[in-house]
Amino acid sequence: LECCGTHGTTAALAMLNDAVKKGGIHTIVINGAECEPLLRTDRYIMLNHAPELVRALSALKSELNISHCVIALKHHYAREIASLRKAIAAVGADIAIHEMESFYPAGDEQTIVYEVTGRVVPPAAIPMAVGAVVNNVATIYAISQAMDGIPFTRKFLTVTGEVRKPTILCVPVGTSYATCLA
């Protein structure tokens, strides 16, 4: 894997590569549970780019020889779940959907690993200690883009709160907050 993640996951992907080579990873979990209630970027990507996510996940699963691939998201994300199920069915992908209750911190990676696998990540350890790796939706989307030769130069973000027009933007990396709020 030679890919830069969207939340500082370059090191995590390098560690994943090493762990996979040693045969220690059996589950890849995609964190689709927005941790904060006002955030919507993951939901936007799952709803509008489900086929790209499924394609990238299928490639990762195959390339890394990982036995289980799961997208974990909150059960009330009905439209996103329907979009993902449709994309999975369209290509017959071996990807599961895990519908979680809506609780805080549902988006915490140790919580997601427990919810999906039933395994507890030991204190001070990372999910790879129990054979799992967690990636976020935006990273998987970036992998899909990379598969098409599109470099990671744009980022989705939620603009919300006390703003004139709450929205989801896809902006060049490095775009100022002022520009996003304009």
N, C-alpha and C positions, 0 to 999 in steps of 0.2 A: 504494500500500500504506500503510495506516495501522494498524500492528500493533506491539505491543511484544513482542519475543522473550523467551525465558526465560533466556537467558544473556547479557544485555546487548547484544542484537542490534538495538536500535532504530536505532542509527547505521548498522549494516550493511544493514538493510532500506531505509533512506533512500538509501544509496549504490547498492543494487540497483536501486531505482526509477530513479535517474539513469542508471545503466549500461544498463538495459533501454531507456530512452527513446532512448539513443544507438545502440542496436543491437549492443552489445558482449557480451551474455550469450547463450550458446547452450545451456548445460548447468546444471541445478540438481541438486545431489547432496545426498541426505539421509544424514547420518552416523548410521547405526544400529550402528556398531561401538563397543561400550562400551570405553573406553580402559583402565579399571581392572578387574581381574578380579572384584572383589566387587560392582561396581555392576550393577543389574538394571532400572533404571527404563525405559531405552529398550526393552529386551527385553519388559518388561511391557506397555508401550504398543503395540509392534508386534504382540504376541500378542493383546491384548485390545481394541485399538482400530484394527485394520487398515483397516476400511471408512472410518473417519473420516480416517485418514491419506491414503488413496487419493483420497477426495473433495477434500480440501484441496490435495493435489498436483496433481490434475487441474485444479482452479480456478486455481491459480498458473500452471501451464503454459499454460493458455488465455489467462488475463488478461494475462500478461506476454509472450505469444508466444515462449515458449522451446521450442526444438526437441527437446531431450533432457532427460528426467527419470529419475534413477537413485536407487534406494535401495541404499546400500552397507552390508553387514553381514557378519559373520564366517560362514564356510560351515558351522560347526558349530551355528549357531542354527536347527536344522532346524524346530522348531515355529513359530518366528517367520517363517521363509521360507515355510512352507506357508500360514500365516495371511495373509501379504501376497499370495502368488500367488492364493489363493482370492478375496481382495477385489479384486485387479486384474482377474481373469478375470470376476468377477460383473458388472462394469460395462464391460468391454472397454477399460480404461484403457491408454494408451500410456505405461506406466511400466516401466522395466527394473529387475531385481534384479541387483546385482553382488555375488557371493559372494567375500569376501576370505579369505586365509589368516589364521590366528590368530597375530599377531605384535605386538610393542610397537614403536612407537606406532601401531597400526592406526587409532585414532580421531583422529589428527592431521590437520587439514584439508589440509595440503599433501600428505601421504601419500595421503589418500583421492583427491584430485584427480589425482595421478599414477596411482594404481591404476585409476581409472575412465576417465580421458581419455588417459593416456599423456603428458600435458603437465606440464612442470616449472614450478612457480610460482617466479619469479625471487626472489633474495634481497631481503628487506625488502619484498616485495610481498604482495598478497593474491590469492586465487583468481580474482577478477574480472580480473586482469591476463592470464589465459589463457582468458577467456570462461566461467568457471564461478563458481558461488556454492554455498557449503556451508551447510546449516542442520541443526540437530539435530532429532531426532524429537519432542521435547517442544514445540519451537517450531511445528512443523507441526501437531501436535495442538491447540495453542493457537489456531492459525489456523482450524482446523476448528470449534472451540468458538465463536470470534468470528463465523464464518459463520452460526451458530445464535443469535447475539445474546447469547452467554454471555461475560461479561467475564473477563479473566484475574485470578482471585483465589485460585486453588488451584494447588499444585505437587506433582508426584510426586517422591518421594525414596526412596532405599534406606537402610534402617536395618540395618546388618550389623556384623560383627566380634564383639567380646566383649560381646554383649548377650543378654538373656534370650530374646528372640524375634526373629530376623532377619525382616524383612518389607519390603514396599513400601507406602508410605503416600501418600495424596493429602490434603494438609493445606492450610489457608489460608496464603497468603503471610504471613510474619512469625511463624509458630508457633515457639515456643522448642524448642531441642534437648531440654530436659528433658521437655516434653510428648510429643515424638516417641519418647523412650526409655521413657516410662512404660508 
